[in-house]
Amino acid sequence: MMRPIRFPVRFLKATKQLSLVFALSAMGVITAQAAGEAMGRARAGAVTDSAGHVRIPIQVKKDLKIVYQVSDDKLKGESGRALVYAKKLLDTYNANDVPDEEIDLHLVFHGDAIKALVNDSTRKRLKAEGAAGNPNKSLIKELNKRGVSIELCESTMEQKEVKSTDLVDGVATVRGAFPRIINLQHLGYAYIKFE
């Protein structure tokens, strides 16, 4: 009987791709040479400065598919931080010669994150953090213009007694956040849980 292979926690916390490469190598599924080649591809185009710091550039610049799971309404500055970081992600790609048209970004909101997407009176009723008005309206509008799909779970809406007329402009609804995220993952979207 084979004994299970146990990997140290630090090993398991490495990036998923490299962890998989290492695990397959350790189990003898792929050779150490193949593992080394895979790691080399992950560092392709890396530049080392005079202090020995390695900077790995953005490698994938076309057909990027990303889904964020957003479950809170915490603010960063005056806007919802999930929305702020979504904008920052787009800006980072743009600064690295990746236009918005190459990025298919979905933000799937559920739970307390609903507060980020509702009108002023509903936001007040839900006791949202910050000002009485919704500080996210202009950022939602900007992200929509840049092609970002902002989606809200209908189950959360039912639980919080929020109607579609309570939502700010630019928000689509999905039957369930988790089925939507699972669907997008099956379609090849990179998953980011926003916490």
TAQUI-V875999 format. One record per backbone hydrogen bond with DSSP energy under -1.0 kcal/mol. CO is the residue of the C=O (numbers start at 1). NH is the residue of the N-H. E is the energy in kcal/mol with one decimal. If there is no record, write none. Layout:
BEGIN
co & nh & e
CO & NH & E
CO & NH & E
END
This chain:
BEGIN
co & nh & e
8 & 12 & -1.8
9 & 13 & -1.8
11 & 14 & -1.1
15 & 19 & -2.9
16 & 20 & -2.4
17 & 21 & -2.2
18 & 22 & -3.0
19 & 23 & -3.1
20 & 24 & -2.8
21 & 25 & -2.1
22 & 26 & -3.1
23 & 27 & -2.1
24 & 29 & -2.2
24 & 30 & -1.3
25 & 28 & -1.2
31 & 35 & -2.2
32 & 36 & -2.6
33 & 37 & -2.4
34 & 38 & -2.3
35 & 39 & -2.3
36 & 40 & -2.2
37 & 41 & -2.2
38 & 42 & -1.7
39 & 43 & -1.1
41 & 44 & -1.3
43 & 46 & -2.2
47 & 55 & -3.0
49 & 52 & -2.0
53 & 49 & -2.4
55 & 47 & -2.3
64 & 104 & -3.1
65 & 190 & -3.3
66 & 106 & -2.3
67 & 192 & -2.6
68 & 108 & -2.9
69 & 194 & -2.8
70 & 110 & -2.0
74 & 81 & -2.8
76 & 79 & -1.4
79 & 76 & -3.4
80 & 84 & -2.2
81 & 85 & -2.9
82 & 86 & -1.7
83 & 87 & -2.2
84 & 88 & -2.3
85 & 89 & -2.3
86 & 90 & -2.1
87 & 91 & -2.8
88 & 92 & -2.5
89 & 93 & -2.3
90 & 94 & -2.8
91 & 95 & -2.4
93 & 96 & -1.2
93 & 98 & -2.2
94 & 97 & -1.5
99 & 102 & -2.0
100 & 103 & -2.1
102 & 64 & -2.8
104 & 66 & -2.5
105 & 149 & -2.6
106 & 68 & -3.0
107 & 151 & -3.2
108 & 70 & -2.9
109 & 153 & -2.0
110 & 113 & -1.6
111 & 114 & -1.8
112 & 115 & -1.6
113 & 116 & -1.8
114 & 117 & -1.9
117 & 168 & -2.4
119 & 123 & -2.6
120 & 124 & -2.1
121 & 125 & -2.2
122 & 126 & -2.3
123 & 128 & -2.0
124 & 127 & -1.5
136 & 140 & -2.9
137 & 141 & -2.2
138 & 142 & -2.3
139 & 143 & -2.7
140 & 144 & -2.6
141 & 145 & -2.2
142 & 146 & -1.5
143 & 148 & -2.6
144 & 147 & -1.9
149 & 107 & -2.9
150 & 172 & -2.9
151 & 109 & -3.4
152 & 174 & -2.6
153 & 157 & -1.7
154 & 158 & -2.4
155 & 159 & -2.4
156 & 160 & -2.4
157 & 162 & -2.9
163 & 166 & -1.9
164 & 167 & -1.2
166 & 119 & -3.5
172 & 152 & -2.3
174 & 154 & -3.1
176 & 180 & -1.8
177 & 181 & -2.6
178 & 182 & -2.8
179 & 183 & -2.6
180 & 184 & -2.5
181 & 185 & -2.4
182 & 186 & -2.3
183 & 187 & -1.2
184 & 189 & -2.3
185 & 188 & -1.7
190 & 67 & -3.1
192 & 69 & -2.7
END
